[in-house]
Amino acid sequence: MAFTRATGTRRATGKHRRPSRLTRTTVSVAGVAALTTTGVIGSLAAPALAADDSLPADTGLTQAVAIGTSLAEKIDEQAAAQRQAADEAAAKRQAEAEAKKTAAEEKRKAEAKAKKEREAKQRAAREAERKRLTAYVTPIAGSYVSTGYQSGGSVWSSGSHTGVDFHAASGTPVRAVGSGTVVEAGWGGAYGNNIVIRMHDGTYTQYGHLSSVGVSVGQTVTPGQQIALSGATGNVTGPHLHFEARTSPEYGSDLDPVAYLRAHGVSL
């Protein structure tokens, strides 16, 4: 075999020889590096390295395609799972928002109902108080008229009775017949101890011959409130309550007391 020397390089003559195993291995490693660079996992080249060098040149493309397809499927599955998780999270948020909205609406309705009930109770209480303050009662509970209005006789200076007498033993509680303000409380001449009240409707009521007075001028009273005790003070022949209804606080402006009380809902 003859050798020629060119630029210091030794060149073999004759037929080209098959690349050595070292050369093939280097090529395979380069192929693996190329596959890794293009996104295929480096381990995919392992079969190529372990292949018998007696087999035809095996590039490993079949394995790479198969494994690449499996990886794509996994990526699709992950994407689908992520989409499902996102959809479930959105549905959960929507459900929570709807639940909050429903709860807020129920709370609003409950508060509106409670407010309406409070207002109804307040109206009922005001109405009850109004009725109580505008109600009238008899001046002596469970009593009766013993001497009628405008009865004649010498016992009265005017010649007739300017009020009515209610039967009552001395010391019997005397009540205001309605709500009003006391304008007179004390000695009243022939009436003895007496009280005059300006009623809420502008009329006046008078209570005479009292054994004791329990209110003072300027004091407000309510229907049925005890204001005195009956007695026999002043121009009387025995204990009882003299009751008058008037258009003014002065003597001589009298009204029929029975008709007055009945007009205000009192049964006599």
C-alpha positions in Angstrom: 0.0 0.0 0.0 1.4 3.3 -1.0 1.1 6.5 1.0 1.3 10.0 -0.2 1.8 13.1 2.0 -0.1 16.2 1.3 0.0 19.2 3.7 1.1 16.9 6.4 -1.9 14.6 6.3 -1.8 10.9 5.9 -4.4 9.7 3.4 -5.5 6.1 2.9 -5.8 4.8 -0.6 -8.1 2.2 -2.0 -11.8 1.7 -1.4 -13.7 3.8 1.2 -14.0 2.0 4.3 -17.2 1.9 6.5 -17.2 4.6 9.1 -15.9 3.4 12.4 -18.1 2.8 15.4 -16.7 5.9 17.1 -17.7 7.9 14.1 -21.3 6.5 14.1 -21.6 7.1 17.8 -20.6 10.7 17.4 -23.2 11.2 14.6 -25.9 9.6 16.8 -25.0 11.9 19.7 -25.2 14.9 17.4 -28.7 13.6 16.3 -29.8 13.3 19.9 -28.6 16.9 20.5 -30.5 18.0 17.5 -33.7 16.3 18.6 -33.3 17.7 22.1 -32.9 21.2 20.7 -36.2 20.9 18.7 -38.2 20.0 21.9 -37.9 16.2 22.0 -36.8 14.9 25.4 -33.1 14.0 25.4 -33.9 10.5 26.6 -35.5 9.7 23.3 -32.0 9.2 21.8 -31.1 6.4 24.2 -32.5 3.7 21.9 -30.4 4.9 19.1 -27.2 4.8 21.2 -28.0 1.3 22.4 -28.9 0.0 18.9 -26.8 -2.7 17.4 -24.4 -1.2 14.9 -25.1 -4.1 12.7 -28.6 -2.7 12.0 -29.3 -0.3 9.2 -28.9 3.4 10.2 -31.6 4.0 12.8 -32.4 7.7 13.4 -35.0 7.2 16.1 -37.6 9.2 14.3 -40.4 6.6 14.9 -39.9 6.6 18.6 -39.8 10.4 18.7 -43.0 10.7 16.8 -44.8 8.2 19.0 -43.6 9.8 22.2 -44.3 13.2 20.9 -47.9 12.2 20.1 -48.3 10.9 23.7 -46.9 14.2 25.0 -49.4 16.2 22.9 -52.3 14.2 24.2 -51.1 14.8 27.8 -50.9 18.5 27.1 -54.4 18.4 25.6 -55.7 16.6 28.7 -54.0 19.1 31.0 -55.5 22.0 29.0 -59.0 20.3 29.2 -58.6 19.8 32.9 -57.6 23.4 33.3 -60.5 24.6 31.3 -62.9 22.4 33.4 -61.3 23.8 36.6 -61.7 27.3 35.3 -65.4 26.6 34.3 -66.1 25.1 37.7 -64.4 28.0 39.5 -66.5 30.5 37.4 -69.7 28.5 38.2 -68.8 28.5 41.9 -68.2 32.3 41.9 -71.5 32.8 40.1 -73.3 30.6 42.5 -71.8 32.4 45.5 -72.7 35.8 43.9 -76.3 34.5 43.4 -76.4 33.3 46.9 -75.2 36.6 48.3 -77.8 38.4 46.1 -80.6 36.2 47.3 -79.5 36.6 50.9 -79.3 40.4 50.5 -82.8 40.4 49.0 -84.2 38.2 51.8 -82.6 40.5 54.4 -84.0 43.6 52.7 -87.5 42.0 52.6 -87.2 40.9 56.3 -86.1 44.4 57.3 -88.9 46.0 55.3 -91.4 43.6 56.9 -90.0 44.3 60.4 -90.2 48.1 59.7 -93.8 47.7 58.5 -94.7 45.8 61.6 -93.0 48.4 63.8 -94.8 51.2 62.1 -98.1 49.3 62.4 -97.5 48.8 66.1 -96.6 52.5 66.5 -99.7 53.5 64.7 -101.8 51.2 66.8 -100.2 52.6 70.0 -100.8 56.2 68.9 -104.4 55.3 68.1 -104.8 53.6 71.4 -103.3 56.6 73.2 -105.5 59.0 71.2 -108.6 57.0 72.1 -107.5 56.9 75.7 -107.0 60.6 75.8 -110.2 61.4 74.0 -112.2 58.9 76.0 -114.7 59.9 78.7 -115.7 58.2 81.9 -118.1 58.8 84.7 -116.7 60.9 87.6 -117.6 58.3 90.2 -117.1 54.6 89.2 -120.2 52.5 89.5 -122.4 55.4 90.7 -125.6 57.0 89.5 -127.3 60.4 89.3 -129.2 61.1 92.5 -130.3 64.7 91.5 -130.9 65.7 87.9 -130.0 68.8 85.9 -132.1 71.9 86.4 -134.0 70.4 89.3 -135.8 73.2 91.2 -135.6 74.1 94.8 -134.6 76.7 97.4 -131.4 75.0 98.1 -129.9 76.5 94.9 -129.3 80.2 94.7 -130.2 80.3 91.0 -133.4 78.5 91.7 -132.4 75.4 89.7 -129.7 72.8 89.8 -126.8 73.8 87.4 -125.3 70.3 87.4 -126.1 66.8 88.6 -125.3 65.0 91.8 -123.7 61.6 91.8 -124.3 59.4 94.8 -121.1 59.0 96.7 -120.1 58.4 100.4 -117.5 60.7 101.8 -114.0 59.8 100.8 -115.1 58.1 97.5 -112.4 58.6 94.7 -113.4 61.2 92.2 -112.1 60.9 88.6 -111.5 63.3 85.8 -114.1 62.5 83.2 -111.6 63.2 80.3 -108.2 64.6 79.5 -107.5 68.3 80.2 -105.8 70.9 82.3 -106.7 72.0 85.8 -107.7 75.7 85.9 -109.1 75.9 89.4 -108.4 73.8 92.5 -109.5 74.8 96.1 -112.3 76.6 97.9 -115.2 77.5 95.7 -117.8 79.1 98.0 -121.1 77.3 97.9 -119.4 74.5 96.0 -117.0 73.9 98.9 -113.7 72.4 97.8 -113.9 72.2 94.0 -111.9 71.6 90.9 -112.5 73.0 87.4 -110.8 71.4 84.4 -110.5 72.7 80.8 -111.1 69.7 78.6 -109.1 68.9 75.5 -112.1 69.9 73.3 -112.3 73.4 74.9 -115.3 72.7 77.3 -115.0 72.7 81.1 -116.0 70.3 83.8 -116.5 71.1 87.5 -116.4 68.9 90.6 -117.8 70.2 93.9 -118.3 69.5 97.6 -114.9 67.6 97.8 -113.5 66.4 101.1 -109.9 66.8 99.7 -108.3 68.0 96.4 -105.6 66.0 94.8 -104.4 68.2 91.9 -103.2 71.7 91.4 -103.7 74.5 88.8 -101.8 73.9 85.6 -101.6 70.1 86.1 -102.7 67.9 83.1 -105.0 65.0 83.8 -106.2 62.0 81.8 -109.5 60.1 81.6 -110.2 58.2 84.8 -107.3 59.8 86.8 -108.2 60.3 90.5 -108.2 64.0 91.3 -110.0 64.2 94.6 -112.2 62.5 97.3 -115.9 63.2 97.6 -117.3 64.9 100.7 -119.9 67.4 102.0 -118.1 70.7 102.0 -119.9 73.9 101.0 -123.7 74.3 100.6 -124.9 70.6 101.0 -127.3 68.5 103.0 -125.0 65.4 102.8 -122.0 63.8 101.1 -122.2 63.5 97.3 -120.4 64.8 94.2 -121.7 67.8 92.3 -120.7 67.6 88.7 -121.1 70.3 86.0 -120.3 70.7 82.3 -119.7 74.3 81.1 -118.8 76.3 78.0 -116.5 78.5 80.2 -114.9 78.2 83.6 -117.5 80.6 85.0 -120.7 79.9 86.8 -123.8 80.3 84.6 -122.3 78.7 81.4 -123.6 75.3 82.3 -124.6 72.5 79.9 -126.7 69.4 80.5 -124.0 67.1 82.2 -125.8 63.8 81.3 -126.2 64.8 77.6 -122.6 66.0 77.7 -121.2 62.7 78.9 -123.4 60.7 76.6 -122.2 62.8 73.6 -118.7 61.6 74.6 -119.6 58.0 74.7 -120.4 57.5 78.4 -123.4 55.3 79.3 -125.5 56.6 82.2 
